[in-house]
């Protein structure tokens, strides 16, 4: 950060008085970082920040968004700033340095044209005197960048302020332009809603497809599980039936074997029927013999 013309830091019994200047319109963190670097140029620094008034700024740089009072107040609320010098000159000189007892001037190294129109650097004097401390700019942020963003989205910011209660006259907008902007904004909101609904429908379709895949996978598992259980049950049932049939066959075979073993050799013997009521002492009469005997008795008579 230090300039090569002054690489040796002074040894003083007081804080080093460093001066930084600028326009500081729309004070942003890039400005804050620059004054922070100036404040940290030395271990003990008293930082004075000069800010040009509206007249000087409009003459040499152009119109500002914030007026001079607002820009001064913004600087006073920056913690790195010890003192604000209003109505700062566009080009500093020795008289200004002596008046404020300034030891060093801090700024970025880019050349800034002075008031002569010859393209001379406004910091040429302090650089030559070895009282310049270089600071680094912050990329990606500047007052011009912020203004460009606003200009780029001008219509949206106009509608934003209209919705917040500003009149079209305060915003410098004609009646026709106001109505056109409102119609365009409604159409844009409608498009956004349609897009949002399409995204929601797409998400639901994806969700349904995902659940459908889960359902199919679950159904496949359920069917496979059922078939496996059914097959296992059929196998157990078939095994039980086979075991019972084999058990009965083994029982029948055992009975047949038992009967065959107990009845061995009886096939050639005769079987007779015995009546329990038959008496051996009773005579047996044949019908023919009975009638022959009866006829013989008749003839004897």
C-alpha positions in Angstrom: 0.0 0.0 0.0 2.9 2.4 0.6 4.3 4.5 -2.2 7.9 3.8 -3.3 8.8 7.5 -2.9 8.3 7.2 0.9 9.2 3.7 2.0 10.6 4.9 5.4 7.9 5.5 8.1 8.5 8.6 10.2 9.2 8.4 13.9 7.1 11.0 15.6 6.0 11.6 19.2 2.4 12.1 17.9 0.0 10.3 15.6 0.8 10.7 11.9 -1.8 13.0 10.3 -2.9 11.4 7.0 -5.3 13.1 4.6 -7.6 11.3 2.1 -10.1 13.0 -0.1 -12.9 12.1 -2.6 -16.5 12.7 -3.5 -17.9 9.7 -1.6 -21.3 9.7 -3.3 -23.5 6.8 -2.3 -21.0 5.8 0.3 -20.3 2.1 0.0 -17.9 -0.5 1.3 -15.3 0.3 -1.4 -15.1 3.8 0.1 -14.9 2.3 3.6 -12.0 0.0 2.7 -10.0 2.9 1.1 -10.3 5.0 4.3 -9.5 2.0 6.4 -6.3 1.5 4.4 -5.4 5.2 4.9 -6.1 4.8 8.7 -3.8 1.8 8.9 -0.9 3.5 6.9 0.9 3.9 10.2 0.6 2.3 13.7 -0.7 5.6 15.1 -2.7 7.6 12.5 -5.0 10.5 12.7 -7.1 10.4 9.6 -8.6 13.5 8.0 -11.0 13.0 5.1 -11.8 15.8 2.7 -15.0 15.9 0.7 -15.7 18.3 -2.2 -18.9 20.3 -2.2 -21.6 20.1 -4.8 -20.5 23.0 -6.9 -16.9 21.7 -7.3 -18.0 18.2 -7.9 -20.6 19.1 -10.5 -18.1 21.2 -12.3 -15.3 18.6 -12.5 -17.0 15.2 -12.2 -20.7 15.5 -12.7 -24.0 15.3 -10.9 -24.2 13.4 -7.7 -27.0 11.4 -6.2 -26.4 12.6 -2.7 -25.9 16.3 -1.8 -22.9 17.6 0.0 -24.5 17.5 3.5 -25.5 13.9 3.0 -22.0 12.9 1.8 -20.3 14.7 4.8 -22.6 13.0 7.2 -21.9 9.5 5.7 -18.2 10.0 6.3 -18.8 11.1 9.9 -20.4 7.7 10.6 -17.4 5.7 9.3 -15.4 4.4 12.2 -12.1 4.9 10.5 -12.6 8.6 10.0 -11.3 10.9 12.8 -12.2 14.2 11.1 -14.2 15.4 8.1 -13.0 18.5 6.1 -15.9 19.9 4.1 -15.5 22.0 1.0 -12.2 20.2 0.2 -10.3 21.6 -2.8 -10.1 19.7 -6.0 -6.3 20.1 -6.1 -4.4 20.3 -2.9 -1.3 22.5 -2.4 1.3 23.2 0.2 -0.9 25.9 1.8 -3.7 23.4 2.4 -1.2 20.8 3.8 0.2 23.4 6.2 -3.2 24.6 7.3 -4.3 21.2 8.4 -0.8 20.0 9.4 -1.0 17.0 7.0 2.0 14.7 6.9 0.8 12.4 4.1 -1.9 12.1 1.5 -3.5 8.7 0.9 -5.3 7.8 -2.4 -5.2 5.1 -5.1 -2.5 5.5 -7.7 -4.7 6.2 -10.7 -4.1 9.7 -12.2 -6.9 12.2 -11.7 -7.0 15.3 -14.0 -6.6 18.6 -12.3 -8.5 21.8 -13.0 -6.0 23.1 -15.6 -7.4 20.9 -18.4 -3.9 19.8 -19.4 -4.4 16.4 -18.0 -2.1 16.8 -15.0 -2.4 14.5 -12.0 -4.0 16.3 -9.0 -1.6 14.3 -6.8 1.5 15.1 -8.7 2.6 17.6 -6.1 2.5 15.3 -3.1 3.9 12.4 -5.1 6.9 14.6 -6.0 7.3 15.6 -2.4 7.3 12.0 -1.2 4.2 12.5 0.9 1.9 10.1 -1.0 0.5 6.8 0.4 -1.1 4.5 -2.1 -4.3 2.7 -1.3 -5.9 -0.1 -3.4 -9.3 0.1 -5.0 -11.9 -2.5 -4.3 -12.9 -4.4 -7.5 -16.5 -4.8 -8.4 -18.0 -1.9 -6.5 -18.1 1.8 -7.3 -20.6 4.7 -7.3 -20.8 4.4 -11.1 -21.5 0.7 -10.9 -24.4 1.3 -8.5 -25.9 4.0 -10.7 -25.6 1.7 -13.7 -27.6 -1.0 -11.9 -30.3 1.4 -11.1 -30.4 2.7 -14.7 -30.4 -0.8 -16.1 -33.5 -1.8 -14.0 -35.0 1.7 -14.2 -38.6 0.6 -14.8 -38.6 -1.8 -11.9 -37.3 0.9 -9.5 -40.0 3.3 -10.8 -42.7 0.8 -10.1 -41.1 0.0 -6.7 -41.3 3.6 -5.7 -44.8 4.0 -7.1 -46.0 1.1 -5.0 -44.3 2.7 -2.0 -46.4 5.9 -2.3 -44.4 8.2 -4.6 -46.3 10.0 -7.2 -45.5 9.9 -10.9 -44.7 13.6 -10.9 -42.1 13.1 -8.1 -40.6 10.4 -10.2 -40.8 12.4 -13.5 -43.0 9.8 -15.2 -45.9 10.6 -17.6 -49.4 9.3 -17.1 -49.1 7.0 -20.2 -45.7 5.6 -19.1 -47.0 4.9 -15.6 -49.9 2.9 -17.0 -47.7 1.0 -19.4 -45.2 0.1 -16.7 -48.0 -1.2 -14.4 -49.5 -3.3 -17.2 -46.1 -4.7 -18.0 -45.4 -5.4 -14.4 -48.8 -7.3 -14.1 -47.9 -9.3 -17.1 -44.5 -10.1 -15.7 -46.0 -11.2 -12.4 -48.5 -13.4 -14.3 -45.7 -15.0 -16.2 -43.8 -15.6 -13.0 -46.9 -17.2 -11.4 -47.4 -19.4 -14.5 -43.8 -20.5 -14.4 -44.1 -21.2 -10.6 -47.2 -23.3 -11.2 -45.4 -25.2 -14.0 -42.5 -25.9 -11.7 -44.9 -27.1 -9.0 -46.6 -29.4 -11.5 -43.3 -30.7 -12.6 -42.2 -31.4 -9.1 -45.5 -33.2 -8.4 -45.0 -35.3 -11.6 -41.5 -36.2 -10.5 -42.9 -37.1 -7.0 -45.6 -39.3 -8.5 -43.1 -41.0 -10.8 -40.8 -41.6 -7.9 -43.6 -43.0 -5.8 -44.8 -45.1 -8.7 -41.4 -46.7 -9.0 -41.5 -47.4 -5.3 -45.0 -48.9 -5.6 -43.8 -51.1 -8.5 -40.7 -52.2 -6.5 -42.9 -52.9 -3.5 -45.4 -54.8 -5.5 -42.7 -56.9 -7.1 -41.3 -57.7 -3.6 -44.8 -58.5 -2.3 -45.6 -60.8 -5.2 -42.2 -62.5 -5.0 -42.7 -62.9 -1.2 -46.2 -64.4 -1.7 -45.0 -66.8 -4.4 -42.0 -67.9 -2.2 -44.4 -68.5 0.8 -46.9 -70.3 -1.5 -44.2 -72.5 -2.9 -42.8 -73.2 0.5 -46.3 -74.0 1.8 -47.0 -76.3 -1.1 -43.7 -78.1 -0.6 -44.5 -78.6 3.1 -48.0 -79.9 2.3 -46.6 -82.3 -0.3 -44.0 -83.5 2.1 -46.6 -84.1 4.8 -48.9 -86.0 2.4 -46.1 -88.1 1.1 -45.0 -88.9 4.7 -48.5 -90.0 5.7 -48.9 -92.2 2.6 -45.6 -93.8 3.2 -46.5 -94.3 6.9 -49.8 -96.0 6.0 -48.1 -98.2 3.4 -45.4 -99.2 5.9 -48.2 -100.1 8.4 -50.2 -102.2 5.8 -47.0 -103.9 4.8 -46.2 -104.7 8.5 -49.7 -106.2 9.0 -49.5 -108.3 5.8 -46.1 -109.6 6.9 -47.4 -110.5 10.3 -50.4 -112.4 8.9 -48.2 -114.2 6.4 -45.7 -115.3 9.2 -48.6 -116.6 11.5 -50.5 -118.4 8.7 -47.6 -120.2 7.1 -48.6 -123.9 5.8 -52.4 -123.6 6.3 -53.1 -123.2 2.6 -53.2 -127.2 2.1 -55.4 -127.9 5.1 -59.2 -128.2 4.9 -61.4 -125.9 6.9 -64.5 -127.1 8.5 -67.5 -125.4 9.9 -68.4 -126.3 13.4 -71.8 -125.5 14.9 -71.6 -124.8 18.5 -75.2 -126.1 19.0 -74.4 -129.5 17.4 -74.6 -132.4 19.8 -72.5 -135.5 19.0 -75.1 -137.8 20.7 -77.9 -136.7 18.5 -78.8 -138.8 15.5 -78.7 -137.5 12.1 -81.7 -138.3 10.0 -81.8 -138.2 6.3 -85.2 -137.3 4.8 -85.1 -140.3 2.4 -84.3 -142.7 5.1 -87.1 -141.3 7.2 -89.7 -141.8 4.4 -88.4 -145.4 3.6 -88.8 -146.4 7.2 -92.3 -145.0 7.3 -93.3 -146.9 4.1 -92.0 -150.2 5.5 -94.2 -149.8 8.6 -97.3 -149.3 6.5 -96.6 -152.5 4.5 -96.3 -154.6 7.6 -99.6 -153.5 8.7 
